[in-house]
Every structure is written in structure tokens, then in C-alpha cells.
Amino acid sequence: MDDDERLTRAPARPLSDKVATAPLPAPPPAQVRAARASALPWLLLIAALAVLAWHVFKPDKLGDPLATSLVAFQKQDKLTVFSAELAPVVASDDTRYFGLLKSKQVAVIPARVDYSVDLSAVGRDRMKWDQAAKRLDVQLPALTVGRPNLDEARARYLREGVFITRDAQDKLNRNTTLLAEQQAVQAAANPVLMNLARGAARDAIRQNLAIPMQVAGYGDVTVTVRFDGEPAG
């Protein structure tokens, strides 16, 4: 055991070694009443100052809730709400030298498609605030489906042909890339994916608006979100 441990773990002194102290006599009741009487004016003064401070420094009325919401939107003009990972399977043929050389390529090219909302198009005309219900209704423009991002580094190819020239190979690659992009665009417009993207957009918009409204002092606010063409809830 080193010196530091002996210092920190020194045995406690027995109770009998402690110095006994007699309790202080209680002040006479008259002194207690006098002390309370003398403290009463100070308490009243402090209470009066607190009331005065509240009236002087109390926060102003809450600002425009629509302006608060628009400020939250201004920080991100374009909000990506959903991404879909796709794997188009496409095929392309090539024939050369009067049909003597035939080749075929089948490709699986992973693609990612992003779904976003253009928040810059959301103005006051697309928002409605119900003070009594503490409800903010927001109407969003249609979802924007981005251009597919093909990951050709992870693509898989199957080629057929006795002899594939360089020109034929370049043509096959161009064709399969173009076909994969077209197929990804069509798949991205699938109603199932579109509904998933809209649901993700609603959740994201609710969160992006409800939290700033709470911080601004509006309390628990209900945010309803719908897209153009959808009936009002």
C-alpha cells in the first residue's frame, strides 16, 4: 500500500473521540416573532419586484406561426425525403459484318433514385394556421423524382459472342446503360414507391415544422401535410 492509498483510506475516528457540542438554546418566541415581522416587508418588496419584472420583461406575443414555419423551410430549399435502390436488368444485341458477328450483353446495373420536395415553392398560400386547434395545414407540391444514379462500378455483365469487337463492346455498354436508366425511371414511378416517398415526406415535414414551432413557444402543434391533388383532411 503506497502513501496516497494510506492517506485516502485512513481509518475514521471513533465516535467517542469526537468533540461533543451542546445544542444552542432556542431563541425566545418574542425574537422569532420579531424576526418574522422584520422579514415580512422584504418578502413583500421582493414579490412586488417580481411582479413588476414580469410586466416589464415578459415576452411579447408569439409571432406569426406561418413566418416561423417559412423560416424553417428557408434553411433547406430542396429536401430529399426518400431514396430507392433499384437493380435494372437489361439486354442489348449487336450485329456486324452482314450478320457474321453477333454479340449480346445482359447487364444488372444498380441504381439509386432520390425523391425530394421543392420547399422553395411553399409559401403562405400553401399554409393555414388554426389557432383554436393549434393545427398547421401544409400543402406540398408534387414530389420530384431525381435522375437515376447508376453505379456502373458494381454492375454485373454477361456477354455472348464468338468475337466482340471494341466498337461492338462500346455500343453494347452505351445501350445497356441507356436502357438501365430508362428502366430505373419507370420503376421509380411505381405507385408503391411513390406512396412510400410521400409518407416519408409527410413525416419529414411534420418534424421540420413541429420542432421549430415548439421552440418558438406554440406548444404541441399538430401538423397535417398533403400534396397537390390530394383532398384536404
C-alpha atoms as one frame of an Amber mdcrd trajectory, in Angstrom:
protein
   0.000   0.000   0.000   1.532   3.369  -1.040   1.383   6.679   0.841  -1.515
   8.037  -1.222  -3.674   4.986  -0.513  -2.895   5.187   3.213  -3.934   8.833
   3.197  -7.191   8.247   1.376  -8.102   5.164   3.380  -7.220   6.413   6.862
  -9.489   4.845   9.483 -12.310   7.001  10.729 -12.052   8.267  14.309 -14.415
   6.571  16.764 -17.461   8.462  17.849 -16.073   8.719  21.353 -13.111  10.760
  20.076 -15.343  13.437  18.541 -15.773  16.652  20.466 -19.279  16.893  21.865
 -21.074  20.155  21.395 -24.096  21.268  23.347 -27.117  22.367  21.264 -27.632
  26.100  21.045 -30.538  27.383  23.122 -33.635  28.208  21.103 -34.350  31.928
  20.766 -37.221  33.292  22.788 -40.603  33.328  20.977 -40.583  37.117  21.032
 -37.365  37.207  18.992 -38.841  34.729  16.485 -41.935  36.900  16.031 -39.730
  39.985  15.693 -37.560  38.278  13.062 -40.627  37.235  11.064 -42.094  40.714
  11.340 -38.853  42.322  10.158 -38.564  39.905   7.219 -42.150  40.430   6.055
 -41.553  43.841   4.412 -38.587  42.425   2.481 -40.645  39.489   1.247 -43.402
  41.846   0.102 -40.823  44.011  -1.631 -39.310  41.005  -3.430 -42.761  39.821
  -4.519 -43.620  43.317  -5.801 -40.341  43.472  -7.740 -41.044  40.040  -9.250
 -44.483  41.154 -10.431 -43.015  44.362 -11.843 -40.266  42.444 -13.632 -42.832
  40.135 -15.230 -44.815  43.052 -16.628 -41.691  44.816 -17.866 -39.709  41.904
 -19.237 -42.403  39.401 -20.106 -42.119  38.033 -23.677 -44.111  39.712 -26.377
 -46.959  37.923 -28.025 -45.941  34.974 -30.137 -45.062  35.926 -33.662 -46.665
  34.790 -36.869 -46.695  30.955 -36.882 -46.598  30.903 -40.671 -43.474  33.050
 -40.651 -41.877  30.656 -38.177 -42.673  27.750 -40.481 -41.355  29.535 -43.551
 -38.084  30.298 -41.769 -37.705  26.580 -41.069 -38.205  25.905 -44.777 -35.797
  28.583 -45.933 -32.867  26.667 -44.448 -33.364  23.856 -46.973 -34.927  24.758
 -50.313 -34.784  21.149 -51.520 -35.494  18.347 -49.088 -34.619  14.778 -50.051
 -37.183  12.620 -48.302 -36.677   9.149 -49.735 -34.189   7.069 -51.730 -34.890
   3.869 -53.602 -32.255   1.300 -54.503 -33.069  -0.395 -57.808 -31.382  -3.097
 -59.876 -32.463  -2.879 -63.532 -31.781  -5.946 -65.664 -31.332  -5.038 -69.342
 -30.044  -6.626 -72.517 -28.675  -5.357 -75.815 -27.702  -7.032 -79.122 -25.191
  -6.094 -81.806 -24.721  -7.474 -85.323 -21.804  -6.714 -87.657 -20.295  -7.806
 -90.942 -23.613  -8.726 -92.577 -24.653 -10.849 -89.620 -21.413 -12.805 -89.361
 -20.579 -11.399 -85.926 -23.351 -11.386 -83.400 -22.985 -10.398 -79.759 -25.273
  -9.896 -76.817 -24.838  -8.311 -73.404 -27.048  -8.701 -70.335 -26.361  -6.213
 -67.553 -27.510  -5.735 -63.981 -26.700  -2.143 -63.038 -27.570  -0.936 -59.506
 -29.252   2.460 -59.451 -30.382   4.891 -56.780 -33.256   7.313 -57.217 -33.884
  10.207 -54.815 -37.313  11.692 -54.115 -37.383  15.296 -52.982 -39.740  18.164
 -52.195 -39.190  21.681 -53.509 -39.669  23.716 -50.331 -38.910  26.975 -52.140
 -42.339  26.626 -53.779 -44.090  26.543 -50.391 -45.341  29.993 -49.422 -48.063
  31.429 -47.222 -50.666  30.441 -49.760 -49.863  26.788 -49.060 -50.174  27.067
 -45.278 -53.129  27.503 -42.968 -52.954  28.038 -39.201 -55.833  27.131 -36.879
 -55.177  28.919 -33.593 -58.005  27.228 -31.684 -56.959  23.711 -32.665 -53.230
  24.519 -32.748 -53.071  22.878 -36.156 -50.905  23.811 -39.112 -52.079  22.577
 -42.508 -49.443  22.416 -45.243 -49.977  21.704 -48.935 -46.859  20.494 -50.746
 -46.093  20.493 -54.460 -45.736  17.157 -56.208 -42.727  15.031 -55.394 -39.683
  15.452 -57.598 -38.163  12.175 -58.770 -34.478  12.653 -59.442 -32.473  11.244
 -62.302 -31.278   7.709 -61.552 -27.710   7.483 -60.340 -26.256   4.349 -61.949
 -23.474   2.603 -60.067 -21.661   1.005 -63.006 -18.721   0.137 -60.767 -20.946
  -2.544 -59.179 -22.580  -3.611 -62.423 -22.584  -7.266 -63.496 -22.326  -8.209
 -67.173 -22.980 -11.383 -69.125 -21.697 -11.348 -72.712 -22.296 -13.762 -75.553
 -20.469 -13.850 -78.854 -17.653 -15.625 -80.652 -15.765 -12.387 -81.099 -16.790
  -8.987 -79.739 -15.000  -6.034 -81.276 -14.155  -2.913 -79.309 -16.727  -0.887
 -81.208 -19.354  -3.535 -80.535 -18.463  -3.580 -76.853 -18.751   0.223 -76.604
 -22.135   0.117 -78.304 -23.374  -2.630 -76.005 -22.262  -0.667 -72.947 -23.965
   2.509 -74.145 -27.169   0.686 -74.923 -27.346  -1.191 -71.621 -26.581   1.991
 -69.685 -29.334   3.889 -71.501 -31.807   1.037 -71.052 -30.943   0.722 -67.346
 -31.573   4.425 -66.812 -34.923   4.249 -68.631 -35.976   1.191 -66.660 -34.966
   2.844 -63.379 -37.092   5.895 -64.219 -40.094   3.680 -64.894 -39.548   1.672
 -61.712 -39.166   4.835 -59.627 -42.644   5.941 -60.728 -44.155   2.746 -59.345
 -47.170   3.612 -57.138 -45.770   1.610 -54.220 -42.509   3.560 -54.204 -44.320
   6.850 -54.725 -46.570   6.175 -51.723 -43.547   5.289 -49.585 -41.845   8.502
 -50.665 -44.936  10.600 -49.887 -45.202   9.013 -46.448 -41.547   9.767 -45.753
 -42.108  13.343 -46.960 -45.052  13.841 -44.614 -43.043  12.573 -41.645 -40.076
  14.766 -42.526 -42.197  17.905 -42.988 -44.055  17.314 -39.713 -40.769  17.018
 -37.856 -39.240  20.017 -39.624 -42.203  22.191 -38.634 -43.363  20.832 -35.271
 -39.996  21.210 -33.535 -39.421  24.881 -34.534 -42.997  25.681 -33.521 -42.446
  24.135 -30.095 -39.179  26.027 -29.656 -40.959  29.245 -30.649 -43.422  28.700
 -27.810 -46.500  27.358 -29.583 -46.506  24.122 -27.587 -47.682  20.848 -29.060
 -48.740  21.681 -32.599 -50.438  19.250 -34.965 -49.041  19.445 -38.494 -51.087
  17.967 -41.343 -49.404  17.514 -44.718 -50.956  16.814 -48.091 -49.762  17.024
 -51.677 -51.285  18.802 -54.630 -54.270  16.883 -55.866 -54.975  15.199 -52.538
 -58.181  16.065 -50.656 -57.889  18.175 -47.521 -58.016  16.182 -44.313
